[in-house]
Amino acid sequence: MSSQRKLVILNQAANYLTIGFANAFQQEFDEVVLISGSVHVQGEELDSRIKFHTINRWYESPASKKMKSYLLAMLKMWWLLMTKYRKHEVFFVSVPPMGYLLNIFLPHRFSMVIWDVYPDVFQITGMKQDHPVYRIWSWLNRKSFKKAYRLFTISEKMAELLHQYVDPAKVIVQPIWSIFQENEKVSKADNPFIKEHNLQGKFIVQYSGNIGLTHNVEAMVDIAELLQSEPNILFQIIGRGPRKAVLEKVVQERQLPNCMFLPFQSDEMFPYSLGAADMGVVILDESTSKGSVPSKSYNLMSYGIPSLYIASDDSQLNVYAQRFAHAFCYNKSQLQAAADSILKLSQDRELWKQMSIASEEAAGHFKRSNADKFVELYLQSS
């Protein structure tokens, strides 16, 4: 064990990844503290030895309330680090997204995991690089990343984005992991989600996630329209967000019988809703698709579910599709090709089995042991 080392983990909205980090660090440090507004347990429980310090919760909407919660959380994190946890090392995980910039103003040994690259993400909204917010955040990134003790990111493509802000030698690439560590998918005949929604005999193409202004879930509806004459193929959109009502209206206006909308499922039902999918869909805006790998992509792999990625050619998702052969990847101008691939997969059982096996094999690279690898890399001598 490292001698008298104490660590604080910062994440306003802690999830299974934060828990994994905390538990892995607990094995090597004398004291681990988690500062968070909430802890969402999915599978792995937080080690009882870890101290938990509560701050304000994160709010998803409206935007004004979300920003206020971010700023308050940053203020509370700064105050706690300057008072109660002055002698602790700091490991920042995710929320608030600008939280890692605190290291500019703090004396601590401060590390961070970057899995959404800001301000590059703002390009989704149409923000240009000469916008004051973009320019200031970019300048702060250079100061923050240069000062960081350890700078982690989760994919090669994200590392490429970070290289514009910091010496490439400083960026450590380490993938994360899935909620599910084993493929415990039940058969469709025994799946309560299938039974509840009368989905027997359907080839289910499923998007599950946020339906916000920047998620481009419209692509699902456009592909569904191309395949509306195929009665066995069902396009299922699970989630919530400001674009959901708009998409439901579009489906109604186009009179598409092959689309189904459902709310987010409970933690208990989630494994069954995920396991109901014959093909999972992950969509990234092409302007920023180098800067993100949605966690749902790992969950689909873990259940051996072939995927359809709508993303740019230079995205990490496309890298994975080519590397593991478990997914098709098309950009938004190739929706007809995407539709053709869905149709082929629905009709060719052998191809589906091949991609399912490839998907589960790909999941072997994204196991919970990756949390321990983060810690090993953190503890390596500089």
VENMO-V272432 format. One record per pair of residues at least 12 apart in sequence whose C-alpha atoms are under 6 Angstrom apart, sorted by the first residue. I is the first residue (numbers start at 1). J is the second residue. Records with the same first field share a line. If there is no record, write none. Layout:
I = J  J
This chain:
1 = 28
2 = 28  29
4 = 30
5 = 29  30
6 = 29  30  31  32  88
7 = 32  88  89  90
8 = 32  33  34  90
9 = 34  90  91  92
10 = 35  92
11 = 36  93  94  95
12 = 36  37  95
13 = 37  38
14 = 38  39
15 = 39  40
16 = 41  42
19 = 46
20 = 371
21 = 371
23 = 47
24 = 372
32 = 50
33 = 50  51  52
34 = 52
35 = 53  54
36 = 54  55
37 = 54  55  56  57
70 = 96
89 = 108  109
90 = 110
91 = 111  112
92 = 112
93 = 112  113
101 = 144
104 = 144
109 = 149
110 = 148  149
111 = 148  149  150  151
112 = 151
113 = 152  153
114 = 153
115 = 153
116 = 291  292
117 = 291
119 = 134
121 = 288
142 = 165
151 = 171
152 = 171  172  173
153 = 173
154 = 173  174  175
155 = 173
157 = 290  316
158 = 290  291
176 = 366
177 = 366  367  368
178 = 298  299
183 = 302  303
185 = 275
193 = 272  273
202 = 232  233
203 = 232  233  278
204 = 234  277  278
205 = 235  279  280
206 = 235  236  277  280  281
207 = 237  281
208 = 237  238  239
209 = 239
210 = 239  240  241
211 = 240  241  243  244
212 = 241  242  243
213 = 243
223 = 339
234 = 258
235 = 258  259
236 = 259  260
237 = 261
238 = 261  262  263  264
239 = 263  264
279 = 305  306  307
280 = 307
281 = 307  308  309
282 = 309
283 = 309  310
284 = 311
286 = 311  312
289 = 315
290 = 315
301 = 359  360  363
302 = 360  363
304 = 356  359  360
305 = 356
306 = 326  327  355  356
307 = 327
308 = 327  328  329
309 = 329
310 = 329  330  331
311 = 331
312 = 331
324 = 362
326 = 355  358  359
